[in-house]
Amino acid sequence: MEADRTLDCIGLYCPMPIVKTSQQIGELADGEVLEVISDDEGIKSDMPAWCDKTGHKFLGLEETGDEIKVYVRK
């Protein structure tokens, strides 16, 4: 998936990937996509829940080994 910006959250665990996502998404224009890279399994459920709560669109995730990439549209 193509993203406008990438946020590296490798080594960060709940709640930090969501905190960092919240900060970073504020810098995006409406409609832009943020890719968040994490190794925290919790992001698989935390990110969709956060998107539902904040009105952003969860576009999906990709897993490669220990790396999880999630995509959020502002």
N, C-alpha and C positions, 0 to 999 in steps of 0.2 A: 504494500500500500504506500502511496506517495504522501509525504507529510511536508508541511511548511516549516516546521521546527522540530528538533529532537531534544528530549530531556533525558539525561543519563542518571538513573537512580540506582545503579548497581551498588550493592552493599548497604543500601538504606532499607530500613524495615518500618512497618506500620507504626505510626501514621505518616512518616516522612515522604513517601512517594506521592501521597495525596496532597500533603501540604505544599510540596514543590510544584505539583501540577497546578494547584490553585493559584500560586504566585505566577507561574509561567503563562497560564492561559489568559491572564489579564493583559498580557502584552500582545496577544494575537488580535487580528481583526476578525469580525464576524465571518464565519464560513471557513476560516483557516483550520488546518488539522495539526494537532500536536501528537507526536510519537513519543511515548514514554517507555524507556527500556529499564527493566527491573529484573531482579532475581528473587523477589519476594513473592511466594505463591499467593499470598493474601491479595495481591493486586487484581487477581482474576475475579474476585467478588467485590472488592472494595471500589474499583474504578467504575463498574456499571452502577453501583449504588450511589456513588458520589455524583455521577452524571445525572441520574434520575432526580437527585435532590437539588442539583444546581441548574438544571435545564440545558446542560450540554449534551451532545449526542455521542454515545459510545458506539464506535464503528467496528469494534472487534479486536481480536488479539491474534498474535502469531507466537508460537513457541519453537525455539531452536536450542536444544540441550537445556541448560539451566537458565537461559535468557528468555524473558517474556517481553514482547513488545505489544503495547496497547495503543489504540488510536482513538483520539477524542476530537470531535469537531466543535469549535466554539459557536 
